[in-house]
Amino acid sequence: MTLTLTVDGERWRRHLLEVVGRNPGIVPVAKGNGYGFGVGRLARRTQWLSEHLEPSAPPVDLLAVGTYSEVADVATRFHGDVLVLTPWRPRGAAEDAPSTVAARLVHTVSRLDDLVELTDRDPGARFVLEQLTSMRRHGMTRRELEEAVGVVAQRRLRGLVGVAQHLPLRAGSHVGEVTRLLNDVVATGATTRTVLVSHLTPDELARLRASHPDFTIRPRIGTDLWLGDRGALRVTATVLDVHALERGETFGYRGRSAPKGGHLVVVSGGTAHGIGLEAPTGDQSLRSRAATIARGGLDAVGFVRSPFSLDGKQRLFAEPPHMQASMLFLPQGARVPQVGEDVEVRVRFTATHFDRVDVK
Ligand SMILES: *Cc1c(COP(=O)(O)O)cnc(C)c1O
């Protein structure tokens, strides 16, 4: 009863090395479900990357996690420093990180008060100062950054590692916004010239490096690194059972009667794996998504599209997914699969829990 992520290891590793080569100074991001791989595995892989760099490449010496509770999982597998992306808070989760790792931690500080409080407690703490971007999630305005830089100078803090910018995912260019933010850094009198930044294209990075040669711009990358070569990744469920179904026969938790004849195909993978009612719509245009919603995602007899495919055709849920299995409806005329066959599944990797990750 498994939902399996099978990785073409050689192809995946080649892709990872390529991305690292194209993005000098990269800070890999491993958070949440580890983009489907698990945070621990990504930490081990980051260690491997740090040992397989071109001799001239800057080191991969910093790995980003999302939260303090993720620190323990990576710290034993990756030997460099660990940046926590969620900003430090006085009554926050910082205690969730093992104290033995404290010296390798880089905190994200997004409020002046927090800078004061953090460095009251630990004057040697290392941190990045986060700037507010058009995302408006966390971060300091230019005035606040200026005050923070004042605190750093006044307290002679030596832990300032750089500034951080979290940019929206957007089609247009980030160059204008990053340029303004870098100018703000200079204007505050900050001494650091290191900036950790998300969601810049290689072209944007190259332009910013050319226009700001005094800055070290380090891209934080998760998705494009771990999931950037989808062809190296295959997600499969297994056919667990098949039952012929005549029109009018009842099935499922809700005792629904079959609107037409066919087969019920029971496959592994359910809500516990993150299999949802709605098929992933990432590659759909707004218009076709609206059309799907208007139809309630239903076919003519009221079945909902599933992310499972048989013989290359996306199949319908006979009823909403169960905790660890799903029931699909296969219309008359389609090839009936055997128990034990693989079934292709389209998933959102960041929201899927795999039973197995096989790196071949
Ligand atoms: C998740 C995250 C990233 C990485 O985002 P991807 O889209 O997966 O590359 C970078 N920076 C911050 C602050 C994040 O939370």
The ligand as a Gaussian input file, in Angstrom:
#p B3LYP/6-31G(d) Opt

LIG

0 1
 C       10.563000      28.520000       0.706000
 C       11.441000      29.695000       0.674000
 C       12.427000      29.825000      -0.311000
 C       12.592000      28.814000      -1.417000
 O       11.479000      28.884000      -2.260000
 P       11.383000      27.967000      -3.553000
 O       10.269000      28.572000      -4.327000
 O       11.050000      26.585000      -3.108000
 O       12.678000      28.035000      -4.270000
 C       13.258000      30.921000      -0.253000
 N       13.124000      31.844000       0.709000
 C       12.176000      31.751000       1.671000
 C       12.079000      32.805000       2.723000
 C       11.306000      30.686000       1.684000
 O       10.377000      30.606000       2.643000

